[in-house]
Amino acid sequence: MLDWIKVAGKLAYDRPTRERLLGYRPVVICLIQSLERDAFLFVQPAAGRGAWMPPQEGIPPNVSVEEATSQCLDVELGVSRKQMHFRRSVWLGRKAIPERQGSRDVEFSIRPMQGKSYYGSLSKVAEDTPITHNPAEVSGHEWMTLDQIRDRMDGNSDRKRELMRVLFAKLVGMEL
């Protein structure tokens, strides 16, 4: 009986678990702001040379958004938990991925894959923190001001540009 109460509580209060059960893969987009100025660390994914975006990571089962953020920064950029200052996270919304619908099951899901559910996290890092990006994940990185980010958004898909607008509006109150 106690196990069912725990499961019900997790469903009621843990949104990533709910999303996973409904067929949405939880993902955190990690917005990294400089401690010194209004600049953000963006990466160029290894798979998409024209795109610039914040690092992102899937949220494994039973892992918090904060833990997933820490894991993402460590794996993709070599930034340890001690070097980052986690500020907060927000729910960004769901995005259906019709071309992949049902093609890959989400772990512990009761439905086939419907799309992704996005969370945004804000962390602050000193600009002099050494960045050693993982070449399997990231081909380059750069600290950018808001104007520089706007200039480089053309290489991103419409879906990614919309996610970036929502991310900046909800996490830092800035219009992208």
For each residue, the residues with C-beta under 8 A, 3 or more apart:
1: 4 5
2: 5 6
3: 6 7
4: 1 7 8
5: 1 2 8 9
6: 2 3 9 10
7: 3 4 10 11
8: 4 5 11 12
9: 5 6 12 13
10: 6 7 13 14 17
11: 7 8 14 17 18 21
12: 8 9
13: 9 10
14: 10 11 17 18
15: 18 19 91 117
16: 19 20 26 59 63 65 117 119
17: 10 11 14 20 21 61 62
18: 11 14 15 21 22
19: 15 16 22 24 25 26 94 117
20: 16 17 23 24 25 26 61 106 107 108 109
21: 11 17 18 108 109 110 111
22: 18 19 109 110 111 114
23: 20 106 109 110 111 112 113 114 115
24: 19 20 94 106 113 114 115 116 117
25: 19 20 58 106 113 115 116 117
26: 16 19 20 58 59 116 117 119
27: 56 57 58 59 116 117 118 119
28: 56 57 59 65 68 69 72 89 118 119 120 121
29: 53 54 55 56 92 118 119 120 121 163 167
30: 54 55 56 57 69 72 73 121 123
31: 40 54 120 121 122 123 167 168 171 172
32: 40 41 54 55 73 84 123 124 125
33: 38 39 40 41 122 123 124 125 172
34: 37 38 39 40 41 124 125 126 127 143
35: 85 124 125 126 127
36: 39 126 127
37: 34 127
38: 33 34 145 146
39: 33 34 36 127 143 144 145
40: 31 32 33 34 54 143 144 146 149
41: 32 33 34 54 77 125 131 141 142 143 144
42: 52 53 54 141 142 144 149 152
43: 52 53 54 55 76 77 133 138 140 141
44: 48 49 51 52 138 139 140 141 142
45: 48 51 53 137 138 139
46: 135 136 137 138 139
47:
48: 44 45 51 155
49: 44 139
50: 155 156
51: 44 45 48 155 156 157 160
52: 42 43 44 142 144 149 152 153 155 156
53: 29 42 43 45 56 156 160 164
54: 29 30 31 32 40 41 42 43 164 167
55: 29 30 32 43 72 73 76 77 137 138
56: 27 28 29 30 53 72
57: 27 28 30 68 69 71 72 75 76
58: 25 26 27 68
59: 16 26 27 28 63 65 68 119
60: 63 68
61: 17 20 107 108
62: 17
63: 16 59 60 67 68 71
64: 67 68
65: 16 28 59 68 69 89 119 121
66: 69 70 86 89 121
67: 63 64 70 71
68: 28 57 58 59 60 63 64 65 71 72 121
69: 28 30 57 65 66 72 73 84 86 89 121 123
70: 66 67 73 74 81 84 86
71: 57 63 67 68 74 75
72: 28 30 55 56 57 68 69 75 76
73: 30 32 55 69 70 76 77 79 80 84 123 125
74: 70 71 77 78 79 80 81
75: 57 71 72 134 137
76: 43 55 57 72 73 133 134 137 138
77: 41 43 55 73 74 131 132 133 134 138 141
78: 74 130 131 132 133 134
79: 73 74 83 84 125 129 131
80: 73 74 83 84
81: 70 74 84
82:
83: 79 80 125 126 129
84: 32 69 70 73 79 80 81 123 124 125
85: 35 123 124 125
86: 66 69 70 121 122 123
87: 121 122 123 124
88: 121 122 171
89: 28 65 66 69 119 120 121 122
90: 119 120 170 171
91: 15 118 119
92: 29 118 119 120 163 166 167 170
93: 117 118 166
94: 19 24 114 115 116 117 118
95: 115 116 117 118 159 163
96: 101 114 115
97: 100 101 113 114 115 116
98: 101
99:
100: 97 103 104 113 115
101: 96 97 98 112 113 114 115
102: 112 113
103: 100 112 113
104: 100 113
105: 109 112 113
106: 20 23 24 25 109 113
107: 20 61
108: 20 21 61
109: 20 21 22 23 105 106 112 113
110: 21 22 23
111: 21 22 23 114
112: 23 101 102 103 105 109
113: 23 24 25 97 100 101 102 103 104 105 106 109
114: 22 23 24 94 96 97 101 111
115: 23 24 25 94 95 96 97 100 101
116: 24 25 26 27 94 95 97
117: 15 16 19 24 25 26 27 93 94 95
118: 27 28 29 91 92 93 94 95 163
119: 16 26 27 28 29 59 65 89 90 91 92
120: 28 29 31 89 90 92 166 167 170 171
121: 28 29 30 31 65 66 68 69 86 87 88 89 171
122: 31 33 86 87 88 89 171 172
123: 30 31 32 33 69 73 84 85 86 87
124: 32 33 34 35 84 85 87
125: 32 33 34 35 41 73 79 83 84 85 129
126: 34 35 36 83 129
127: 34 35 36 37 39 143
128:
129: 79 83 125 126
130: 78
131: 41 77 78 79 141
132: 77 78
133: 43 76 77 78 137 138 139 140 141
134: 75 76 77 78 137 138
135: 46 138 139
136: 46
137: 45 46 55 75 76 133 134
138: 43 44 45 46 55 76 77 133 134 135 141
139: 44 45 46 49 133 135
140: 43 44 133
141: 41 42 43 44 77 131 133 138
142: 41 42 44 52 148
143: 34 39 40 41 127
144: 39 40 41 42 52 148 149 152
145: 38 39 148 149
146: 38 40 149 150 168 174 176
147: 150 151
148: 142 144 145 151 152
149: 40 42 52 144 145 146 152 153 164 176
150: 146 147 153 176
151: 147 148 154
152: 42 52 144 148 149 155
153: 52 149 150 156 161 164 176
154: 151
155: 48 50 51 52 152
156: 50 51 52 53 153 160 161 164
157: 51 160 161
158: 161 162
159: 95 162 163
160: 51 53 156 157 163 164
161: 153 156 157 158 164 165
162: 158 159 165 166
163: 29 92 95 118 159 160 166 167
164: 53 54 149 153 156 160 161 167 168 176
165: 161 162 168 169 175 176
166: 92 93 120 162 163 169 170
167: 29 31 54 92 120 163 164 170 171 176
168: 31 146 164 165 171 172 174 175 176
169: 165 166 173 174 175 176
170: 90 92 120 166 167
171: 31 88 90 120 121 122 167 168
172: 31 33 122 168
173: 169
174: 146 168 169
175: 165 168 169
176: 146 149 150 153 164 165 167 168 169
